[in-house]
Amino acid sequence: MFHIICVFLQPPLSVAQMSNQATWSVLQSFDLLIWLRHAHRAAVTALESGGNLSIVIRRIKQAVSSGR
């Protein structure tokens, strides 16, 4: 999906620029997961217990607001 968006940019990104952007995005995602590890755990727990999307989002919000 990301590469499709990049192609429609004016001017379009080169393959190297798309690769750099994809790498940056993955690193940012990883950093967020580490920084918000408690929110990630809350989401995983909610999903494992069969929670629907609204429950998962509620658990993430609770974890972020409580800081644990």
N, C-alpha and C positions, 0 to 999 in steps of 0.2 A: 504494500500500500504506500509506504513512504516513497519508494522510487517513482510511483505514478504521480504523486504530488510534486515531486522535484522536477519532473519532466514538463509540467505545466507552468512552472515559474518562468518569468520573463526577466532576464534571459535564463534559459534552463541551466540547471547545475550539471557540471561534468560528472563522469563516473567517479573520478577521484573525490570531488566535492561531496557527492552522495555518500561515498564510503566514509569520508570523514564525519559527515553529519550522523550517519548510522552508528558509527563508533561512539561519538559523543553522546548520542541518545542512550545507548546501552550503558555507558559509564554513569550517566546521570541517574538512570533507573536503579542501577546497583547502589549508588550513593544514597538515594532516597530509601531504598529497602534497608540499608544498614542504619541510617539515621532514624528511620521510623520502624525499626524492627518489631517493636511492640504492636504497632498497627498491622504489620504484615502477619504476625502470629495470630492476632485477633481475627483477621480475615480468613486465614487458613483454618482456624478452629471452627469458625462459623460455617465454612464450606464443608468441612469434614462432618459436621453434625447435620448436614442437609439443609442449611439455611438458604433462603432465596436471596436475591440481589439486595432487596431492601434491608434484610437482616444483616447481611455482610457489610453494607454501607453504614448502618447504624453502629455496628461493632467497631468499625474502623474509626468513626467519629468519636465514639466513647473512648477508645484507646488513645487517640490523639489528644483529646481534651483532658484526659486524666494523666497523660504523660507516662503511662505504663502499659 
